[in-house]
Amino acid sequence: MNLPPLILASASPRRAELLRLLKLNFRIIPSAAPEILDEQLSPFEVCQLNARRKARAVAKKNPDSLVLGADTLVFLDGEIMGKPASAADAERMLTQLQGRTHQVVTGISLIHLRAHRERIFAVSTDVMFHPLEAGQIRDYLAKVNPLDKAGAYAIQEHGDLIISEMSGSYSNVVGLPVERLRAELSTWETI
């Protein structure tokens, strides 16, 4: 793809790895924009709002670049499950998720300030957990660091121990819906 200079406004090594799969050249400039968790907004709205805030904060200092902001959250029955505050909170989250289907939503914002172009979208994937006992949850948590992961888990890190089914984009659950992103980025080649 012949894109303007691309910036990933995220410190996530998982997002950078997924973006490299698209064979794109990009710089990483993590955004300092705080995330908003507003229960009055839908899952799609929350993720899109946060992605836009992150991208915009970086784009203001890099107006000639195409800036990619992303935000991934887990939702169970409409309730936001962000990153756990502690090991006990991670265990509580996985206990709530066990045996149930939840949604992983990633909001994406693409902004090029100089060209006055912006595109915001979100992708949702349904994920079903195995029924899990307390010991299985503790075993899983001993294998991963849940504190930097929405919903206290990572599909790519021993996900087979807790996940029984998935419907939708695998890469979305990791943190960047590469299939949709590839299609969206193709429209930016004309800048």
N, C-alpha and C positions, 0 to 999 in steps of 0.2 A: 504494500500500500504506500502511496505517495502522500503522506500526511504532513501537516504542519508539525513543528517540534512538539513532541508529546511529553506531558508531565503526569506522573501518577502521584496524586495528592494523598498518599497513604504510606505508612511505615510497615504495612503488613507484608511479610516475606511470602505469604501464600498468594497474595494478589500479584506481586511482582513476578512470581514464578508462572502464574497463569497468563499474565500479559506476555511473558517471553515465549510462551507456546504459540502466540500469534505472530512470532518473528518480527516484532516491532522494536524500534529503537526508542528509548524513553529515558527520562531522568526521574528520580524519586525526590520529591519535596513534600515531606509529611505536612499535613495541615494541622494547625493548632486550634481550629474551630471547635468549640465544645459541642458535644452531641446533645440533642434535645429528645427526651422521652416523654411525649405528651400523650396521655391515655385518651384524650379527646379526638386524636387523629387516627385514621386507619393505618394498618401496617404499611401499606404502600406509601401513604402520605408521610409517615415518620421517616422511613428510609430515604425517600426522595428528598425531603427537606434537609436531612443531615448530609446526604451526598452533595446537594447543591451548596450548602454552607461550607463544606470542606473544599470543594472545587473553587468556589468563588474567592475564598480567603487566599488561595495560592494564585489564582488567575489575576487578582489585583496587582500582584507584584511581577507577574509574567504575562502581560497582555498580548504578546505575540505568539504565545504557545496555546496548544490545545490541552486543556487540563481535564483530567479524569478524576472525579471524586466518587467514592463508593461507601455505602453503609449497609451492613448485613445484620439482621436481627432475627431472632427466633420468636415465633408467636404461637401460643397455645390457647385456643378458644378466645382469640383476640387480645390476650394478655401478653405484654412485651416481656420477653426473657432476654435481657441484655447479658453483659459479662457479669459473672458472679463476684460478689464482694469478698468472699472467703471460701475456704474448703467446705464449710458447713452449708453455705449458700449453694455451692455447686452440687452437693449431694441432694439438697432439697429440690433443685431444678430437675436433676435426672430422675428423682423419685416421681416428680409430677409428670415427666415425659414418658416414663416407662409404660409400655403396653398401649400407647396412644399415638395418634397421628397429629403432627404439628406442621406448621409452615415455616420455611426459611425464606425470607424476603431480602433481596439485595436491591437497593436503590442505586442508580447510576446517574451521574451528572457529567456532561461533556460541555465545556465552556471555552470559547475563543473570544475574548473581549474585543480585540482589535477588529475582528470580522463581525462583531455583534451577532454571534451565533451561540445558541444554547440548546441542548437537547437533554431532557430528563425522562427517565423511564425506570420501571422496576420489574423484577422477575420473581416469581414465587415457585417454590418446589415443596411438594408434600413429602414428609419423612415420617415413617412409622418405626417406633421402637419395639424391640422384643419386650415381653413381660420380663421384668428384672427383679431379682431379690436384692436386699440391702448389701449382701456380700458381693454380688456381681457388680453393683454400682461402685462400691469401694475399690474393687479390683480394677475396674476401668479407670477410676480417678487416680489410682496409683501409677498408671501407665502414661498419663498425659498431664499437661499443665492446663487445667480448665479455666484459670483465672483470666486469660486473654481471649476467651472464646464465647461468643454469644450462645446462650443455652448450655454452657459448660461442657461442650463436646466438639470434636472435630471429626467429620466423616472420614478424612484421610488418615487419621491416627487411631487405628484399632476400631474403626467404625463398625466393622463386622461383629464386634462383641455386643453392640447395643442396638444396631439398626437392622430391622427385618426387611423393610421395603422402602423404595423411593420412587416418586413419580415426578419427573421433570429433570431439570438440569443438575447434573452432579457438580459441575464447576460452580454453579450458583451457591450450593451449600458450602463449598470451600471458601467462597467470598467474591467471585467475579463470574457472571454468566457469559462465558466466552463466546458461545454460539450467537447470542443476541448482540453482544458487543462487537463482534466481527462485522455483522450486518450494519450496525449503526455507524461504525467507523468508516465503512466504505462510502458513506454519503459525505464524508468530510474531505475527501481527496480533491475536491474542486476548489478549495480555498486557495 
